[in-house]
Amino acid sequence: MAPTHAFKVGEIAVQNSLVLAPMEDVSNQAMRLIAKRIANPGLMFTEFVSAMAIHYGAVKTFRKMRVHDLERPLGIQIFGAEPDMMAETARIAESMGADIVDINMGCWVPKVCKTGSGASLLKDPDLAEQIVTKVVQAVQVPVTVKVRAGWDYSLFAAPELARRFENAGAKMLTLHARFAKQGFDGHADWTLIEQLRAAIKIPLLGNGDVRSPELACRMLRETGCDGVMVGRAAISNPWLLRDIRLGLEGLPPGPAPTMRERIETAIEHLQLLVAVEAEVDNYEMAVDSPRHADAELRACRALRGQIPLYIKGEPGASQVRDRLTRCSTIDEYRAILDDFAAVRAI
Ligand SMILES: Cc1cc2nc3c(=O)[nH]c(=O)nc-3n(C[C@H](O)[C@H](O)[C@H](O)COP(=O)(O)O)c2cc1C
């Protein structure tokens, strides 16, 4: 069956209307490869990449921009407050293989906003527009912008900004339908997505609180957005992400994952992240080589919060969570998860 709701971002074809959100410490290459294999979103985004860090040559930050052909189309998201630095980072993102360069104007955390980047730009429309203009001029690939509704509740700044970005050459907008001051409090107000849809011609992704196929379909229907961006619901649950994509295509959910499948996917996630951390393309090599012990430790630590979520909701899962959050090797994770599955099978 032909996928429904395909759309284009500039010349980039997006095959279905499900989009994986950019998420710091989550939507790394390991997670994206698993999401692609199981859920096949039409488009995915990297974690945000600091233009400042790239400018000063932080190796760890360059790693975030590695692109594998299996993940395409992929947007690399960048953030910063200095137009020339943003243009420079956009050029590097393009040279690393980005299909799209996305500019973050939605991050509300003080560490980012106090540098004038992220959602803080919503308070400075001239600078925000200048950044979009410079980034558009710097690259051939389409440039997109992810915004929140505005800084404070009092001002729905997104429509005016979005029109300026569209005129500056942006090829798509994403609206996380909360105000920056809200953080993650309250609900996303989807009526704001509908209002923004009416204000611009370029594609618009709706974002905020989509946790099920039903909610995704409702967002698409009620707001008229072109695609639905999903963040938190996708963390350690590629099967829910798959069901959301199927729902958007008018299809029933797929089979629920077995316990074995969840555990093997959790282990695959760890192995892939070791490979990403070790900057090798073969994860078996990364796991087997003693040279990559550091990468294994880093990956295991980074996923301490996410691996337990693979078995969340299962009876007894909360009892093993503490043990899982102390693992430093893949073998330790596997031993605990295998024990958990064995006890449940009795
Ligand atoms: C752990 C985490 C990290 C995030 N990192 C980013 C980021 O790097 N860039 C960005 O634009 N948004 C980031 N976000 C916001 C998400 O992209 C998304 O806008 C938000 O979670 C709302 O969508 P949801 O309700 O589907 O989770 C992050 C969210 C979470 C939970």
The ligand as an SDF file (V2000), in Angstrom:
LIG
                    3D

 31 33  0  0  0  0  0  0  0  0999 V2000
   15.3920   13.8910   26.6780 C   0  0  0  0  0  0  0  0  0  0  0  0
   14.9460   14.9620   25.7360 C   0  0  0  0  0  0  0  0  0  0  0  0
   15.8880   15.6270   24.9810 C   0  0  0  0  0  0  0  0  0  0  0  0
   15.4910   16.6220   24.0680 C   0  0  0  0  0  0  0  0  0  0  0  0
   16.4300   17.2240   23.2910 N   0  0  0  0  0  0  0  0  0  0  0  0
   16.0380   18.0770   22.2980 C   0  0  0  0  0  0  0  0  0  0  0  0
   16.9660   18.5840   21.3520 C   0  0  0  0  0  0  0  0  0  0  0  0
   18.1660   18.2800   21.3830 O   0  0  0  0  0  0  0  0  0  0  0  0
   16.4860   19.4300   20.4070 N   0  0  0  0  0  0  0  0  0  0  0  0
   15.1550   19.7850   20.3200 C   0  0  0  0  0  0  0  0  0  0  0  0
   14.7670   20.5410   19.4230 O   0  0  0  0  0  0  0  0  0  0  0  0
   14.2700   19.3020   21.1970 N   0  0  0  0  0  0  0  0  0  0  0  0
   14.6750   18.4450   22.1640 C   0  0  0  0  0  0  0  0  0  0  0  0
   13.7420   17.8930   22.9930 N   0  0  0  0  0  0  0  0  0  0  0  0
   12.3070   18.2230   22.7910 C   0  0  0  0  0  0  0  0  0  0  0  0
   11.6670   17.2010   21.8530 C   0  0  0  0  0  0  0  0  0  0  0  0
   12.2360   17.2500   20.5610 O   0  0  0  0  0  0  0  0  0  0  0  0
   10.1550   17.4580   21.7350 C   0  0  0  0  0  0  0  0  0  0  0  0
    9.9600   18.7540   21.2110 O   0  0  0  0  0  0  0  0  0  0  0  0
    9.4510   17.3880   23.0800 C   0  0  0  0  0  0  0  0  0  0  0  0
    9.8830   16.2460   23.8160 O   0  0  0  0  0  0  0  0  0  0  0  0
    7.9140   17.3280   22.9070 C   0  0  0  0  0  0  0  0  0  0  0  0
    7.5420   16.1850   22.1700 O   0  0  0  0  0  0  0  0  0  0  0  0
    6.9360   14.8610   22.8980 P   0  0  0  0  0  0  0  0  0  0  0  0
    5.7570   15.3100   23.7180 O   0  0  0  0  0  0  0  0  0  0  0  0
    6.5810   13.9520   21.7820 O   0  0  0  0  0  0  0  0  0  0  0  0
    8.0350   14.3150   23.7900 O   0  0  0  0  0  0  0  0  0  0  0  0
   14.1230   16.9420   23.9330 C   0  0  0  0  0  0  0  0  0  0  0  0
   13.1850   16.2660   24.7130 C   0  0  0  0  0  0  0  0  0  0  0  0
   13.5720   15.2870   25.5920 C   0  0  0  0  0  0  0  0  0  0  0  0
   12.5340   14.5560   26.3970 C   0  0  0  0  0  0  0  0  0  0  0  0
  1  2  1  0
  2  3  1  0
  2 30  2  0
  3  4  2  0
  4  5  1  0
  4 28  1  0
  5  6  2  0
  6  7  1  0
  6 13  1  0
  7  8  2  0
  7  9  1  0
  9 10  1  0
 10 11  2  0
 10 12  1  0
 12 13  2  0
 13 14  1  0
 14 15  1  0
 14 28  1  0
 15 16  1  0
 16 17  1  0
 16 18  1  0
 18 19  1  0
 18 20  1  0
 20 21  1  0
 20 22  1  0
 22 23  1  0
 23 24  1  0
 24 25  2  0
 24 26  1  0
 24 27  1  0
 28 29  2  0
 29 30  1  0
 30 31  1  0
M  END
$$$$
